[in-house]
Amino acid sequence: LKKGGNKPISFAAVPSIASHVFPTAIQKLRARYPDLTLSLNTLKIEEAIDYLLLNKGEMVALSYKLDHPGLSMQQLYSGDLVALVPVAHPLAHLETVSVSDLSKETVIGIDPADPYGSILAAPFRDNGLPIRYDIQARTGQMIEALVAQGLGVAIIDKFSIAGPARQPGAVFRPLYEKTRFRSFAAFNAQHPRSHFAEELVRYLKSEMRQVS
């Protein structure tokens, strides 16, 4: 059982975590258990409930705390959101960028009605600024690519822009205002966690600390 055998162990992550942190943690898990057979998936936040309750997988790494009686949630990380601007943009020369500065520019974001989009829109909402997106995207990775093309500015989490695939045309700067971004591991509350899930949680926490 501690080697994993031939039965696939299934895990998933939302796109912001799946782009770098999740595969890096999986690499460490696989290095420790080279015989482990894995089935991995990328899910939207709203897909995580069915994935877990229908026993399609054991754990989902999320950027949003789901409130559901059938799920148990474990916090992985707590940090800040950042401003993402084109490398040649005047805001790129500042040490910190305010949300009001961003609101005066062409803003790229995700639909605020989306759970992840709501997280990225929170700094505008919390500071009494209108949430107005000139361009809407679907994932943090798409936002980064659009910003790198000089199409606008954005607020984003650090996991979406982590790793060697970083877009050279975009840079991030700390936000002047206080923000919060948290990530969680979600499990089916009715099932015990496997040893491999516990190990993956440990590796995810470690990788997220390194990104921050």
C-alpha positions as a Markdown table, in Angstrom:
| # | Residue | x | y | z |
|---|---|---|---|---|
| 1 | Leu | 0.0 | 0.0 | 0.0 |
| 2 | Lys | 2.8 | 2.4 | 0.8 |
| 3 | Lys | 4.2 | 1.9 | -2.7 |
| 4 | Gly | 0.9 | 2.6 | -4.4 |
| 5 | Gly | 0.6 | -0.6 | -6.4 |
| 6 | Asn | -1.1 | -0.5 | -9.7 |
| 7 | Lys | -4.4 | 1.2 | -8.7 |
| 8 | Pro | -4.3 | 4.9 | -9.8 |
| 9 | Ile | -4.5 | 7.5 | -7.1 |
| 10 | Ser | -6.5 | 10.5 | -8.4 |
| 11 | Phe | -5.9 | 14.1 | -7.5 |
| 12 | Ala | -6.8 | 17.4 | -9.1 |
| 13 | Ala | -6.1 | 21.2 | -8.9 |
| 14 | Val | -7.7 | 24.4 | -10.2 |
| 15 | Pro | -5.8 | 26.1 | -13.1 |
| 16 | Ser | -4.0 | 28.7 | -11.0 |
| 17 | Ile | -2.4 | 25.9 | -8.9 |
| 18 | Ala | -2.1 | 23.4 | -11.7 |
| 19 | Ser | 0.2 | 25.6 | -13.8 |
| 20 | His | 3.3 | 25.1 | -11.6 |
| 21 | Val | 2.8 | 24.4 | -7.9 |
| 22 | Phe | 0.8 | 21.2 | -8.4 |
| 23 | Pro | 3.0 | 19.5 | -10.9 |
| 24 | Thr | 6.1 | 20.4 | -8.9 |
| 25 | Ala | 4.5 | 18.8 | -5.7 |
| 26 | Ile | 3.5 | 15.8 | -7.8 |
| 27 | Gln | 7.1 | 15.4 | -9.0 |
| 28 | Lys | 8.3 | 15.2 | -5.4 |
| 29 | Leu | 5.6 | 12.7 | -4.6 |
| 30 | Arg | 6.4 | 10.5 | -7.6 |
| 31 | Ala | 10.2 | 10.7 | -6.7 |
| 32 | Arg | 9.4 | 9.3 | -3.3 |
| 33 | Tyr | 7.0 | 6.6 | -4.6 |
| 34 | Pro | 8.3 | 5.8 | -8.1 |
| 35 | Asp | 5.8 | 2.9 | -8.5 |
| 36 | Leu | 2.8 | 5.2 | -7.8 |
| 37 | Thr | 0.2 | 5.3 | -10.5 |
| 38 | Leu | -1.4 | 8.7 | -10.7 |
| 39 | Ser | -4.5 | 10.1 | -12.5 |
| 40 | Leu | -4.4 | 13.9 | -12.5 |
| 41 | Asn | -6.9 | 16.5 | -13.6 |
| 42 | Thr | -7.4 | 20.2 | -13.8 |
| 43 | Leu | -10.9 | 21.4 | -12.6 |
| 44 | Lys | -12.9 | 24.6 | -12.2 |
| 45 | Ile | -13.7 | 25.3 | -8.6 |
| 46 | Glu | -17.4 | 24.5 | -9.2 |
| 47 | Glu | -16.4 | 21.1 | -10.5 |
| 48 | Ala | -14.6 | 20.0 | -7.4 |
| 49 | Ile | -17.7 | 19.1 | -5.4 |
| 50 | Asp | -18.8 | 16.4 | -7.9 |
| 51 | Tyr | -15.2 | 15.2 | -8.4 |
| 52 | Leu | -14.9 | 14.4 | -4.7 |
| 53 | Leu | -18.4 | 13.4 | -3.7 |
| 54 | Leu | -18.7 | 11.0 | -6.7 |
| 55 | Asn | -15.3 | 9.6 | -5.8 |
| 56 | Lys | -13.6 | 10.5 | -9.0 |
| 57 | Gly | -10.6 | 11.6 | -7.0 |
| 58 | Glu | -9.3 | 11.9 | -3.5 |
| 59 | Met | -8.2 | 15.5 | -3.2 |
| 60 | Val | -8.5 | 18.9 | -5.1 |
| 61 | Ala | -6.2 | 21.8 | -4.5 |
| 62 | Leu | -8.3 | 24.9 | -4.6 |
| 63 | Ser | -8.0 | 28.7 | -4.5 |
| 64 | Tyr | -11.4 | 29.0 | -2.8 |
| 65 | Lys | -12.9 | 27.6 | 0.4 |
| 66 | Leu | -15.9 | 25.5 | -0.5 |
| 67 | Asp | -18.7 | 25.5 | 2.1 |
| 68 | His | -20.3 | 22.0 | 1.7 |
| 69 | Pro | -21.2 | 19.5 | 4.5 |
| 70 | Gly | -19.8 | 16.6 | 2.5 |
| 71 | Leu | -16.4 | 18.1 | 2.2 |
| 72 | Ser | -13.5 | 18.7 | 4.6 |
| 73 | Met | -11.1 | 21.6 | 3.9 |
| 74 | Gln | -7.5 | 22.1 | 4.9 |
| 75 | Gln | -5.8 | 25.4 | 4.4 |
| 76 | Leu | -2.5 | 25.2 | 2.4 |
| 77 | Tyr | -1.5 | 28.8 | 2.1 |
| 78 | Ser | -2.4 | 32.3 | 2.9 |
| 79 | Gly | -0.8 | 35.3 | 1.2 |
| 80 | Asp | -1.4 | 38.4 | -0.9 |
| 81 | Leu | -2.6 | 39.1 | -4.4 |
| 82 | Val | -0.3 | 41.2 | -6.7 |
| 83 | Ala | -0.6 | 43.7 | -9.5 |
| 84 | Leu | 0.4 | 42.4 | -13.0 |
| 85 | Val | 1.5 | 45.0 | -15.5 |
| 86 | Pro | 3.3 | 45.0 | -18.9 |
| 87 | Val | 7.1 | 45.3 | -18.4 |
| 88 | Ala | 7.2 | 48.6 | -20.3 |
| 89 | His | 4.2 | 50.1 | -18.5 |
| 90 | Pro | 4.8 | 53.2 | -16.2 |
| 91 | Leu | 3.4 | 51.2 | -13.2 |
| 92 | Ala | 6.2 | 48.7 | -13.6 |
| 93 | His | 8.6 | 51.3 | -12.3 |
| 94 | Leu | 6.8 | 51.6 | -9.0 |
| 95 | Glu | 7.8 | 49.5 | -5.9 |
| 96 | Thr | 4.1 | 49.1 | -5.0 |
| 97 | Val | 0.9 | 49.7 | -7.1 |
| 98 | Ser | -2.4 | 50.8 | -5.7 |
| 99 | Val | -5.7 | 49.4 | -6.8 |
| 100 | Ser | -6.9 | 52.9 | -7.7 |
| 101 | Asp | -3.9 | 53.2 | -10.1 |
| 102 | Leu | -4.9 | 49.9 | -11.8 |
| 103 | Ser | -8.6 | 51.0 | -12.0 |
| 104 | Lys | -7.5 | 53.9 | -14.2 |
| 105 | Glu | -5.9 | 51.6 | -16.8 |
| 106 | Thr | -7.3 | 49.0 | -19.2 |
| 107 | Val | -8.1 | 46.2 | -16.8 |
| 108 | Ile | -8.1 | 42.5 | -17.6 |
| 109 | Gly | -9.9 | 40.1 | -15.3 |
| 110 | Ile | -12.2 | 37.1 | -14.9 |
| 111 | Asp | -16.0 | 37.3 | -14.5 |
| 112 | Pro | -16.6 | 38.5 | -10.9 |
| 113 | Ala | -19.5 | 36.0 | -10.7 |
| 114 | Asp | -16.9 | 33.2 | -11.1 |
| 115 | Pro | -15.5 | 32.0 | -7.7 |
| 116 | Tyr | -11.9 | 32.6 | -8.7 |
| 117 | Gly | -12.9 | 35.8 | -10.5 |
| 118 | Ser | -14.6 | 37.0 | -7.3 |
| 119 | Ile | -11.2 | 36.6 | -5.4 |
| 120 | Leu | -9.4 | 38.7 | -8.0 |
| 121 | Ala | -12.1 | 41.4 | -8.0 |
| 122 | Ala | -12.1 | 41.7 | -4.2 |
| 123 | Pro | -9.5 | 44.4 | -4.0 |
| 124 | Phe | -11.6 | 46.7 | -6.3 |
| 125 | Arg | -14.8 | 45.8 | -4.4 |
| 126 | Asp | -13.1 | 46.3 | -0.9 |
| 127 | Asn | -11.8 | 49.7 | -1.8 |
| 128 | Gly | -15.1 | 51.0 | -3.3 |
| 129 | Leu | -13.9 | 51.0 | -6.9 |
| 130 | Pro | -16.0 | 49.8 | -9.8 |
| 131 | Ile | -15.2 | 46.4 | -11.2 |
| 132 | Arg | -14.8 | 47.2 | -14.8 |
| 133 | Tyr | -13.0 | 44.8 | -17.1 |
| 134 | Asp | -12.2 | 45.8 | -20.6 |
| 135 | Ile | -11.1 | 42.3 | -21.4 |
| 136 | Gln | -12.4 | 39.1 | -19.6 |
| 137 | Ala | -10.3 | 36.0 | -19.6 |
| 138 | Arg | -11.0 | 32.5 | -18.2 |
| 139 | Thr | -7.7 | 31.6 | -16.3 |
| 140 | Gly | -4.9 | 33.3 | -14.6 |
| 141 | Gln | -2.5 | 32.0 | -17.2 |
| 142 | Met | -4.5 | 33.7 | -20.0 |
| 143 | Ile | -4.5 | 36.9 | -18.0 |
| 144 | Glu | -0.7 | 36.8 | -17.8 |
| 145 | Ala | -0.4 | 36.2 | -21.5 |
| 146 | Leu | -2.7 | 39.1 | -22.3 |
| 147 | Val | -0.8 | 41.5 | -20.0 |
| 148 | Ala | 2.5 | 40.3 | -21.5 |
| 149 | Gln | 1.1 | 41.4 | -24.9 |
| 150 | Gly | 0.6 | 44.9 | -23.5 |
| 151 | Leu | -3.2 | 44.7 | -23.6 |
| 152 | Gly | -3.8 | 45.9 | -20.0 |
| 153 | Val | -3.1 | 45.4 | -16.3 |
| 154 | Ala | -4.6 | 42.9 | -13.8 |
| 155 | Ile | -4.7 | 41.7 | -10.3 |
| 156 | Ile | -3.6 | 38.1 | -9.9 |
| 157 | Asp | -2.4 | 35.4 | -7.5 |
| 158 | Lys | 1.3 | 34.4 | -7.5 |
| 159 | Phe | 0.6 | 30.8 | -8.3 |
| 160 | Ser | -0.8 | 31.6 | -11.7 |
| 161 | Ile | 2.5 | 33.4 | -12.7 |
| 162 | Ala | 5.0 | 31.0 | -11.0 |
| 163 | Gly | 7.5 | 28.7 | -12.6 |
| 164 | Pro | 9.7 | 28.7 | -15.7 |
| 165 | Ala | 6.8 | 29.4 | -18.1 |
| 166 | Arg | 6.6 | 33.0 | -16.8 |
| 167 | Gln | 5.7 | 35.5 | -19.6 |
| 168 | Pro | 8.7 | 37.8 | -20.1 |
| 169 | Gly | 6.5 | 40.7 | -21.1 |
| 170 | Ala | 4.8 | 41.0 | -17.8 |
| 171 | Val | 6.0 | 41.8 | -14.2 |
| 172 | Phe | 4.2 | 41.7 | -10.9 |
| 173 | Arg | 4.3 | 44.3 | -8.2 |
| 174 | Pro | 3.0 | 44.2 | -4.6 |
| 175 | Leu | -0.3 | 45.9 | -4.1 |
| 176 | Tyr | -0.3 | 48.9 | -1.7 |
| 177 | Glu | -3.7 | 47.8 | -0.2 |
| 178 | Lys | -4.0 | 44.8 | 2.0 |
| 179 | Thr | -5.3 | 41.7 | 0.2 |
| 180 | Arg | -5.7 | 38.1 | 0.9 |
| 181 | Phe | -5.4 | 34.9 | -1.2 |
| 182 | Arg | -5.8 | 31.5 | 0.3 |
| 183 | Ser | -5.6 | 28.0 | -1.0 |
| 184 | Phe | -7.1 | 24.8 | 0.3 |
| 185 | Ala | -7.0 | 21.1 | -0.1 |
| 186 | Ala | -10.5 | 19.7 | -0.3 |
| 187 | Phe | -11.4 | 16.1 | 0.6 |
| 188 | Asn | -14.5 | 13.9 | 0.8 |
| 189 | Ala | -15.4 | 14.2 | 4.5 |
| 190 | Gln | -16.7 | 10.6 | 4.5 |
| 191 | His | -13.5 | 8.9 | 3.5 |
| 192 | Pro | -10.2 | 8.6 | 5.3 |
| 193 | Arg | -7.2 | 10.3 | 3.6 |
| 194 | Ser | -4.6 | 8.1 | 2.1 |
| 195 | His | -0.9 | 8.3 | 3.0 |
| 196 | Phe | -0.2 | 9.7 | -0.5 |
| 197 | Ala | -2.8 | 12.5 | -0.1 |
| 198 | Glu | -1.2 | 13.5 | 3.2 |
| 199 | Glu | 2.2 | 13.6 | 1.6 |
| 200 | Leu | 0.9 | 15.6 | -1.3 |
| 201 | Val | -0.5 | 18.2 | 1.0 |
| 202 | Arg | 2.9 | 18.5 | 2.7 |
| 203 | Tyr | 4.6 | 19.0 | -0.6 |
| 204 | Leu | 2.0 | 21.5 | -1.8 |
| 205 | Lys | 2.5 | 23.6 | 1.4 |
| 206 | Ser | 6.2 | 23.6 | 0.8 |
| 207 | Glu | 6.0 | 24.6 | -2.8 |
| 208 | Met | 3.5 | 27.4 | -2.1 |
| 209 | Arg | 5.8 | 28.8 | 0.6 |
| 210 | Gln | 8.6 | 28.9 | -1.9 |
| 211 | Val | 6.5 | 30.8 | -4.5 |
| 212 | Ser | 5.5 | 33.4 | -1.9 |
